[in-house]
Amino acid sequence: MAPLPENAPLDELDRASVLHPATPLGAHQDRTGGLIVDRAKGVAITDVHGKRYLDGGAGLWCVNVGYGREELGRAAAEEMSRLGYYHTFAGVSNRPSIELADRLLARLRESGSFESAARVFFGLSGSDANDTQVKLVRYYNNLRGRPEKKKIIARHGSYHGLTLASASLTGIPVFHRAYDLPIDGVSHVTTPHYYREGREGESEEAFSARLADELEAKILAEGPETVAAFIAEPVMGAGGVYLPPRGYFERIQTVLERHEVLFIADEVICGFGRLGSWFGSGRYGIRPDLMTCAKGITSGYFPLSAVIVSEEIWSTLRDAPDDGMFAHGFTYSGHPVGAAVANANLDIFESEGLVERAAEVGAYLQERLHSALDDHPRVGEVRGVGLIAAVELVEDRNTRAPFDPALAVHKQVSAAAQEAGLLARALPGCQAIAFSPPLTIREGEVDQMVDVFAKALRATIDDL
Ligand SMILES: Cc1ncc(COP(=O)(O)O)c(C=O)c1O
């Protein structure tokens, strides 16, 4: 292919040079234009042509403190000038990482989200953190003399990342198909989505009991001596924004504890205020053995993830025989700049009372979405908590039948919203559009978001 002229438009250069994640590649090549973002402030981003969009997704569910936070820029610049980089292998450490680990543990314990939280391992993404979880679970059971106890159970519709192991934990078929996944030892149970999976006449509690029974039957069929862990997002995000049905986690945990199966809480979206609470675990009474955090920990301003382990797991690792080498980690584990950004991000959370704020505005968002959309003939369910929500579209409200997938109606609605200046993401595993704006969003901006969306929905559906 001949090189593009120097003054080629950016979108052409992009198509000639970038391999995009989670993108239909052929269709992207055939497209003209495309969204190329340039700058952002508050809850809005601006593209290279100067068009402004309200970002209903906070990027990928992560810009919790909003865009253009100079405090975070300053924290990064100061740490880059002071140290720039150093590793944390062989027990080497740095001030920002120590401070961040200490603050995180304190926050997890105080908020009742992880009372036995004992140590923090830093990575770069939710995906690598969940890969770390898979390795930790294996290592822990090897150390305890139970090498056969290795299998992990996840849920259909879950999203845990896209590296080999984390994509296996993810329960959305499109992320498995092309790559021969899941890997051995990973399987999935029913999505706890009452609207779709609940049976005629079944109460929410009975639905939860049935799913706990299903999980127990699976553990027994696999052999409890072979099942090591269960992984769950407190509220399932990218798969569809599914809230746990009443009593779900309590019943699930009873089963897990009976068979000595560890609970990995994936807080990558729920952590850091998204649900109007510090973490989802505290909110839903989850007692994790292991926890994954990313995204909101730096509000997306720097790639950083954290794996937190319980006292029981920590002490087993600490007391490992021989030299007790924890043979795992990355060049950028405990990156001082990422940790400095995370600390500055936590400062904003604390000084602005962002979690409480998210609970308040979140209640407003949920109320506005329900009142604007509940009666729409093609809206099956409006669901959410705090500042995360989804609107699921259906062809027929009575039968709950989805649209023909080939029509990709939810993608059409999302495209119409984008045209009108609102970014609201069509989800990959169901016919829903998600909302997860920055936690700093104001009531007026919520109104604007809901109004633009409702209009885009009406315009798209009327045109069908
Ligand atoms: C719950 C959850 N876990 C893990 C991940 C993977 O994180 P990353 O994309 O940073 O690898 C995501 C990303 O959306 C997520 O939502």
The ligand as an SDF file (V2000), in Angstrom:
LIG
                    3D

 16 16  0  0  0  0  0  0  0  0999 V2000
  -15.4920   -6.1790   35.8300 C   0  0  0  0  0  0  0  0  0  0  0  0
  -14.3060   -6.0660   34.9200 C   0  0  0  0  0  0  0  0  0  0  0  0
  -13.2360   -6.8200   35.1530 N   0  0  0  0  0  0  0  0  0  0  0  0
  -12.1360   -6.7520   34.3810 C   0  0  0  0  0  0  0  0  0  0  0  0
  -12.0870   -5.8870   33.3150 C   0  0  0  0  0  0  0  0  0  0  0  0
  -10.8780   -5.8330   32.4570 C   0  0  0  0  0  0  0  0  0  0  0  0
  -10.1920   -4.6650   32.6480 O   0  0  0  0  0  0  0  0  0  0  0  0
   -9.1290   -4.1160   31.5660 P   0  0  0  0  0  0  0  0  0  0  0  0
   -9.9060   -3.7370   30.3570 O   0  0  0  0  0  0  0  0  0  0  0  0
   -8.4820   -2.9770   32.2960 O   0  0  0  0  0  0  0  0  0  0  0  0
   -8.1700   -5.2040   31.2970 O   0  0  0  0  0  0  0  0  0  0  0  0
  -13.1830   -5.0560   33.0520 C   0  0  0  0  0  0  0  0  0  0  0  0
  -13.1430   -4.1050   31.9120 C   0  0  0  0  0  0  0  0  0  0  0  0
  -14.1420   -3.5560   31.5110 O   0  0  0  0  0  0  0  0  0  0  0  0
  -14.3230   -5.1610   33.8650 C   0  0  0  0  0  0  0  0  0  0  0  0
  -15.4060   -4.4260   33.6200 O   0  0  0  0  0  0  0  0  0  0  0  0
  1  2  1  0
  2  3  1  0
  2 15  2  0
  3  4  2  0
  4  5  1  0
  5  6  1  0
  5 12  2  0
  6  7  1  0
  7  8  1  0
  8  9  2  0
  8 10  1  0
  8 11  1  0
 12 13  1  0
 12 15  1  0
 13 14  2  0
 15 16  1  0
M  END
$$$$
